[in-house]
Amino acid sequence: MTKADIVNEIAKNTGIDKTAVLATVEAFMEAVKNSLAKDEDVFLRGFGSFIVKKRAQKTARNISKNTTLIIPEHNIPAFKPAKTFTLAVKKQ
């Protein structure tokens, strides 16, 4: 499902204009991105959590040059679904 599909589904179910729904979906995604960029988690009860995970420093190898390099500690965004969400997907 794409963002356009989500917008169409919401517009069909609510009767709200597609442009208004698109603006709302865009604003939601921007708010989540901004919160995660500030290292703040986003919790949506019954749906899940958008969280920031910290990856530890690690050593990697460049096989073609036969060298090692150090990948520094960094943060990545992640999604953790709520238990009810997980159970609903498992039932299908």
Residue, then its C-alpha position, 0 to 999 in steps of 0.5 A: m500500500t502506497k501513500a496515495d492508496i492510504v490517502n484514497e482509503i481515508a478520503k473514501n471512508t471519511g468523506i474528507d477531500k483528498t487534498a486535506v487528507l494528503a496534507t494531514v498525512e504529510a503533516f503526521m509523517e513530518a511530525v514523526k520525523n521531527s520527533l525522532a530527529k530530536d531523539e524523542d519516541v512517538f507512542l500511538r496506543g493500539f498501533g505502535s511506537f516509532i522509536v530511535k535505536k542506538r547502534a553500537q560501534k562496530t568493526a567492518r571489513n572492506i573485502s575488495k581492499n582487504t581492510t578494516l574500518i570502524i563504523p561509529e555508534h549511530n541512531i536509526p529509526a524503528f517501529k515497534p507494533a503494539k501487541t493488539f496490532t501484532l495479534a491482528v496481523k497474526k490472525q490473518 
